[in-house]
Amino acid sequence: MKRLLFAFAAAAALPLLSVAPAQVPAPIDLETVQPIAGSWGYRTIEGGSEADFVDAAAAVRLQIRCNSAARTVSIVRPGVPAAAPTLAIWTTSVSRSVPARYLATKDLVADIGSADDLLDAIAFSRGRIATAASGAPMIAIGSGPETTRVIEDCRN
């Protein structure tokens, strides 16, 4: 009987140990955050498509890239000075920290499955989206139809 109770207690505690809470970045009010000046551009690339946000100094500040074969959308923050484990993404309806990988080119890349609701939140964000990471300050960028086009490319 003791053995049965111990096994039951261990089984009941197992889900508590294995469930990790979703990482949610600190809330921000995108209505009051000033977006950086610039514009979106869309282009097809080998294996998919890409939307680049270029600032007033002609520097790419954010990329949204479709990998059609993998059916993933990558959110890329170029020029991040150091590796960070996550990329925080804010939209008007959803805020989430997404696991990220750091490339030798100093790009921080978060890969998101094409069916993820976060992509809908990016596509339909009212006016702005924002990103940040450890060592990379938050930037807010005006949303544009180019982001929606890339997301739809990955879903079709």
Secondary structure, 3 states (H helix, E strand, C coil): CHHHHHHHHHHHHHHHHHCCCCCCCCCCCCCCCCCCCEEEEEEEECCEEEEEEEECCCCEEEEEEEECCCCEEEEEECCCCCCCCEEEEECCCCEEEEECEECCCCCEEEEEECCCHHHHHHHCCCCEEEEEECCEEEEEEECCHHHHHHHHHHHC
